[in-house]
Amino acid sequence: MFQNVAELIPVIAAISVIVGGMAFAFGYFFKDYRARKEMKIAEASAEQILAEAKAKQREITLEARDAALKIRAAAEVEIRDRRADLQRQERRLQQKEENLDRKVEAIERRERAIGQKEKETDNVRNEIEQIKRDQVRELERVSGLSISQAKELLLKAIEDEVREDAARRIREIEAGAKEEADRRARQIIAMSIQRWASDQVAETTVSVVPLPSDEMKGRIIGREGRNIRALESATGVDLIIDDTPDAVTLSGFDPVRREIARLALGKLVLDGRIHPARIEEVVQKAKQEVDVTIKEEGEQAAIEAGVPGLHPELIKLLGRMKYRTSYGQNVLMHSVEVAQLAAMMAAEIGADVQIARVAGLLHDLGKAVDHDVEGPHALIGADLAKRFGKSAKIVHAIASHHGEQEPQTVEALLVQAADAISGARPGARRESLENYIKRLEALEGVANSFAGVEKSFAIQAGREVRIIVKPEEINDVGAVRLARDIVKKIEESLEYPGQIKVTVVRETRAVDYAK
């Protein structure tokens, strides 16, 4: 039918075109049909939604009408209630106005009555004033005094009476306060002394060096005395070689030099080689040893007193006080004791404990250099403390502990009291019997030198002097003045450890006999 494939191709192409056209037409009609069907479904759905919406609208409208009716009913009820409240308030206000009107009327009636009474009172007052004037004129005529003169006499009498009562009351208060202060002070001092009970060691201004034999004395003296002169020159101490067996006495006012001489002489005696060159060498080593000891003792004293962080120079000055004594009492031990006592008393009364502690430890600092510096040791020590950066309160407490300055702070008074307590301890200080008797006689002599003194007695080992005065020459005020004058003269003319209490006794006796 067809001869070859080439003839078949046009036929196939024509068939493909026809088939494609039919397929396109079929697809078009199918889509159109489907679209119309979906449109019908959508229209039906829209009609259903519209119907439901209309039904919902009618339901909402009904609910809104019901709610509006309810709100309106509630509003009407509330309006009725408010109207009722307003009516009640109007009735109460009306009642109050009526009550106020009645009260105003009552007040007006009372005011009219008071006005009438005031008029009557004025009349009575005028009558009373006239009677008083008449009475005053009569009193002036009878007494012979005017009103102003009578007032002055009355006021003077009242003033005298009030002054007498006030003076008596002041004396009672002062006596009570003094008694309480004395009791509290005794309690604090006793407790502080009890808490700090240190050992007391009496020392002297001489040292004794033991010798193995009396032959060593000749070696110490040396040929033509050259060894003893070299030793005295190097140490600044006097060597006393007498008949005392197997001993040499070192005498010197400077305790540090005396200690250096004691160490050096002991080393020379043990070594046996005694000549000027050897003496200088040994004395130099002894000085170095004493310097080390001074530093160690100063540090130990600062630690024991609870005052760390002191300047190294202050530590050295404290250490030097180990070799210083006051009436036989070691000054370094005394300083530590004063620091502890002052700190304890400061803690009891609420003062600054650290200031009291530091000032107590350094209060006798001037004694370490008073051989080289002129002036009282209290002022010297204050100057040293100020030079090494101590506070003004500490410097003032040091300067005022012996009265060179007037104490201005509580801590200064505590240091002064602690210094007196430490020196007044039994066994703390000593003095010879001869010096003791001379001091008591001088104390009584100072008291007897004043006019009006009948007798005086030094008691309590010279800690107190009681003075009996002539009552016809010394009155009560004069007794107070006399005690102050005697205290001032004792401070100026006598040297004594601790403090001295001056008691002036004035006694008046009235004696009569019944017959």
Secondary structure, 3 states (H helix, E strand, C coil): CCCCHHHHHHHHHHHHHHHHHHHHHHHHHHHHHHHHHHHHHHHHHHHHHHHHHHHHHHHHHHHHHHHHHHHHHHHHHHHHHHHHHHHHHHHHHHHHHHHHHHHHHHHHHHHHHHHHHHHHHHHHHHHHHHHHHHHHHHHHHHHCCCHHHHHHHHHHHHHHHHHHHHHHHHHHHHHHHHHHHHHHHHHHHHHHHHHCCCCCCECCCEEEEECCCCHHHHHHHCHHHHHHHHHHHHHCCEEECCCCCCEEEEECCCHHHHHHHHHHHHHHHHHCCCCHHHHHHHHHHHHHHHHHHHHHHHHHHHHHHCCCCCCHHHHHHHHHHHHCEECCEEHHHHHHHHHHHHHHHHHHHCCCHHHHHHHHHHCCHHHHCCCCCCCCHHHHHHHHHHHCCCCHHHHHHHHCCCCCCCCCCHHHHHHHHHHHHHHHCCCCCCCCHHHHHHHHHHHHHHHHCCCCEEEEEEECCCCEEEEEECCCCCCHHHHHHHHHHHHHHHHHHCCCCCCCEEEEECCCCCCCCCC
